[in-house]
């Protein structure tokens, strides 16, 4: 999973999609 601050993750749809996919 990509690393970064909550703001960076929140602004990155790909990271959100990957996070939800892992959850």
Number of C-alpha atoms within 10 A of each C-alpha: 8 12 8 10 9 9 8 12 15 12 11 12 11 12 17 15 11 12 13 9 8 8 6
